[in-house]
Amino acid sequence: IETMPGVYNLTAQSVTTADGKSVVVSAVITVSIVDVRKALLECLDVKGVIHDMSYGCLAKAVREYPWEELHNDEFNKKVLIEMRKRADEFGIKVHRVQLADLAICRPIRLINGT
């Protein structure tokens, strides 16, 4: 298991804010393994856990804030704190979260039969 800090790109996901706006959000996170034992015993796939946990925390935070408040430091701190709490369960430390994309969008779903 790699314990040096690594950077993960969270691709864009569409989420609805607390005030009903559809937004697209993506982020870049920097993490490291701080407890190898936990990471090995609590995770089947460390990278998968990092991605899934991060997507979930980011989406949850966006749903709790109105659009206008997504652009302030309080929102960024909330996301970082939530990610750190969840990651700690798996021996992972989140060093930094940076929003890469944040924009109002109109979601269009393409349904594929395969």
Backbone torsions as a table, in degrees:
resi	resn	phi	psi	omega
1	ILE	NA	133.2	179.0
2	GLU	-78.2	126.1	179.6
3	THR	-104.9	-7.1	176.5
4	MET	-72.1	149.2	178.4
5	PRO	-57.5	139.6	178.1
6	GLY	-128.4	155.0	-178.8
7	VAL	-109.4	133.8	179.3
8	TYR	-123.5	131.6	175.5
9	ASN	-95.2	122.3	175.0
10	LEU	-94.1	112.3	-177.3
11	THR	-65.0	165.0	-174.6
12	ALA	-61.1	138.8	172.8
13	GLN	-132.4	147.3	178.1
14	SER	-96.2	134.6	-176.3
15	VAL	-141.3	152.5	175.9
16	THR	-102.0	129.3	-178.9
17	THR	-75.0	172.8	179.7
18	ALA	-61.0	-27.7	179.6
19	ASP	-97.6	16.4	171.6
20	GLY	84.9	11.4	179.0
21	LYS	-88.0	137.3	174.5
22	SER	-85.3	125.2	-179.0
23	VAL	-129.6	158.9	171.3
24	VAL	-112.9	135.0	-177.2
25	VAL	-139.7	139.6	172.8
26	SER	-140.2	162.9	-176.2
27	ALA	-149.1	163.9	172.5
28	VAL	-121.3	127.2	-179.9
29	ILE	-121.3	147.4	175.8
30	THR	-114.7	123.9	-176.5
31	VAL	-136.1	162.8	171.4
32	SER	-147.6	157.6	175.3
33	ILE	-85.4	122.3	179.9
34	VAL	-110.4	-17.1	177.7
35	ASP	-133.3	92.5	-175.6
36	VAL	-60.1	-39.4	-179.4
37	ARG	-59.2	-50.4	178.2
38	LYS	-59.6	-45.5	-177.5
39	ALA	-60.2	-39.7	-179.5
40	LEU	-74.4	-38.7	-174.9
41	LEU	-88.1	-24.2	-176.6
42	GLU	-101.3	-9.0	-176.2
43	CYS	-125.2	134.6	170.4
44	LEU	-80.4	-37.3	-177.4
45	ASP	-141.3	100.8	-175.0
46	VAL	-57.8	-46.3	-179.9
47	LYS	-62.3	-40.3	177.6
48	GLY	-62.7	-41.9	178.2
49	VAL	-62.9	-44.0	179.6
50	ILE	-59.1	-48.9	-179.9
51	HIS	-63.9	-50.6	-176.8
52	ASP	-62.6	-45.2	179.1
53	MET	-61.7	-42.2	-178.4
54	SER	-67.8	-45.0	177.2
55	TYR	-58.4	-45.2	-178.2
56	GLY	-63.3	-46.0	179.9
57	CYS	-64.5	-41.3	179.9
58	LEU	-65.5	-45.8	179.7
59	ALA	-63.3	-42.3	179.5
60	LYS	-60.6	-44.6	179.9
61	ALA	-63.9	-42.6	179.1
62	VAL	-61.3	-41.8	-179.4
63	ARG	-64.6	-22.7	-177.0
64	GLU	-89.3	-10.2	-176.4
65	TYR	-118.8	146.8	170.4
66	PRO	-75.0	159.0	-176.7
67	TRP	-48.8	-48.4	-174.9
68	GLU	-61.2	-26.6	-176.9
69	GLU	-91.6	-1.9	179.3
70	LEU	-75.5	-10.6	-175.5
71	HIS	-100.4	13.2	-177.9
72	ASN	-114.2	168.8	-177.5
73	ASP	-65.2	-30.7	179.7
74	GLU	-59.6	-42.4	179.0
75	PHE	-63.7	-46.7	179.8
76	ASN	-60.0	-41.2	178.1
77	LYS	-64.0	-41.0	179.3
78	LYS	-59.8	-47.3	180.0
79	VAL	-60.8	-46.3	-179.3
80	LEU	-61.8	-45.4	-179.8
81	ILE	-62.3	-44.9	180.0
82	GLU	-64.1	-43.1	179.1
83	MET	-64.6	-39.8	179.1
84	ARG	-63.1	-41.8	178.8
85	LYS	-60.5	-48.6	-178.3
86	ARG	-67.5	-42.2	-176.9
87	ALA	-66.5	-33.2	-179.0
88	ASP	-58.8	-32.2	178.9
89	GLU	-59.3	-24.0	-175.3
90	PHE	-111.8	11.1	179.9
91	GLY	76.4	24.0	-176.9
92	ILE	-113.3	139.8	175.0
93	LYS	-112.3	129.0	175.2
94	VAL	-94.0	117.0	-178.3
95	HIS	-85.9	-39.8	-173.3
96	ARG	-154.1	146.0	172.4
97	VAL	-129.5	126.6	177.8
98	GLN	-127.3	126.6	175.8
99	LEU	-72.5	129.2	178.8
100	ALA	-96.1	-40.5	178.4
101	ASP	-131.8	139.6	173.0
102	LEU	-156.1	107.1	-176.3
103	ALA	-151.5	149.8	172.6
104	ILE	-72.0	138.5	-178.0
105	CYS	-143.3	166.7	172.3
106	ARG	-111.3	111.6	-176.7
107	PRO	-72.9	138.2	175.2
108	ILE	-131.4	122.1	-179.3
109	ARG	-101.3	129.8	173.3
110	LEU	-101.6	124.8	-179.0
111	ILE	-99.6	125.3	-177.0
112	ASN	-115.6	133.4	-176.4
113	GLY	-80.5	-0.7	-177.7
114	THR	-97.2	NA	NA
